[in-house]
Amino acid sequence: MKYLVKLILLLLLFSISWSSQAYNKAGSFDYYVLALSWQSAFCETKRNKPACRSQKKGDFSASNFVLHGLWPNKKADNRHRYGYCNVAYSIKSKDRKRRWCKMPSLNLSKDVRDDLTKFMPGSMSCLQRHEWYKHGSCSGLSENKYYAVSNRLVDLFSKTSFNKLVANNVGNYVRRSKLLKAFDDEFGKGSRDYLELRCKRVKGKKLLTEIRIQLQKDLSKIESFKDVLPRRRFKSMRGNCPSRFKIDAL
């Protein structure tokens, strides 16, 4: 009986160790999720954030989706456990306490940093450090390449008809079905399966706060946004928006 207990404990420890390795090995993922925020709606509940205090008409973020993050994902990882690849516990501890500006700075070129101030307003609060250590560290890319790719994706998406449709409806209510159809029309029938619409209730109104889009794992060649959509769906992107919701204005 004593030996049986020892064997069970060993198997349990092996299982925990294997599971931990499976969820913190860089490059061991199936697809990306690109999370893009509608900054005006985000700022409705985060008015004291530096990017929200400084946002003004004419800013890129006033009429375009901006970068929340680019997340490597496993197709069977419904709990989003994949992350923090080769990241020290001391850094994870700061991250979980949201002490992002206390985390080590990133090795980024001036061009990439400059682009981040435009495409990721949250970088004013060191969001880029949080996103790198939690998600980017698992991409298999360098810090600079990861954010160069992320910036490129946001720039390309800003030129899509879908982005323009949302921007043209600032201050208005839109139907979920209209946005899903627009995504299908632009990127091909069934592309809506790669899109998740996220909403939040603010002062009694449902606002579109974020969209999440499945992307293929290989982002080495990015000529147009259509090029980076997956060749097959890995999981359903359902979202939580009602049938009708508002596009918030600055």
Rosetta blueprint (number, residue, H / E / L):
1 M L
2 K H
3 Y H
4 L H
5 V H
6 K H
7 L H
8 I H
9 L H
10 L H
11 L H
12 L H
13 L H
14 F H
15 S H
16 I H
17 S H
18 W H
19 S H
20 S H
21 Q H
22 A H
23 Y L
24 N L
25 K L
26 A L
27 G L
28 S L
29 F L
30 D L
31 Y E
32 Y E
33 V E
34 L E
35 A E
36 L E
37 S E
38 W L
39 Q H
40 S H
41 A H
42 F H
43 C L
44 E L
45 T L
46 K L
47 R L
48 N L
49 K L
50 P H
51 A H
52 C H
53 R H
54 S H
55 Q L
56 K L
57 K L
58 G L
59 D L
60 F H
61 S H
62 A H
63 S L
64 N L
65 F L
66 V E
67 L E
68 H E
69 G E
70 L E
71 W E
72 P E
73 N E
74 K L
75 K L
76 A L
77 D L
78 N L
79 R L
80 H L
81 R L
82 Y L
83 G L
84 Y L
85 C L
86 N L
87 V L
88 A L
89 Y H
90 S H
91 I H
92 K H
93 S H
94 K H
95 D H
96 R H
97 K L
98 R L
99 R L
100 W H
101 C H
102 K H
103 M L
104 P L
105 S L
106 L L
107 N L
108 L L
109 S L
110 K H
111 D H
112 V H
113 R H
114 D H
115 D H
116 L H
117 T H
118 K H
119 F H
120 M L
121 P H
122 G H
123 S H
124 M H
125 S H
126 C L
127 L H
128 Q H
129 R H
130 H H
131 E H
132 W H
133 Y H
134 K H
135 H L
136 G H
137 S H
138 C H
139 S L
140 G L
141 L L
142 S L
143 E H
144 N H
145 K H
146 Y H
147 Y H
148 A H
149 V H
150 S H
151 N H
152 R H
153 L H
154 V H
155 D H
156 L H
157 F H
158 S H
159 K L
160 T L
161 S H
162 F H
163 N H
164 K H
165 L H
166 V H
167 A H
168 N H
169 N L
170 V L
171 G L
172 N L
173 Y E
174 V E
175 R E
176 R H
177 S H
178 K H
179 L H
180 L H
181 K H
182 A H
183 F H
184 D H
185 D H
186 E H
187 F H
188 G L
189 K L
190 G L
191 S H
192 R H
193 D H
194 Y H
195 L E
196 E E
197 L E
198 R E
199 C E
200 K E
201 R E
202 V E
203 K L
204 G L
205 K E
206 K E
207 L E
208 L E
209 T E
210 E E
211 I E
212 R E
213 I E
214 Q E
215 L E
216 Q L
217 K L
218 D L
219 L L
220 S L
221 K L
222 I L
223 E L
224 S L
225 F H
226 K H
227 D H
228 V H
229 L L
230 P L
231 R L
232 R L
233 R L
234 F L
235 K L
236 S L
237 M L
238 R L
239 G L
240 N L
241 C L
242 P L
243 S L
244 R E
245 F E
246 K E
247 I L
248 D L
249 A L
250 L L
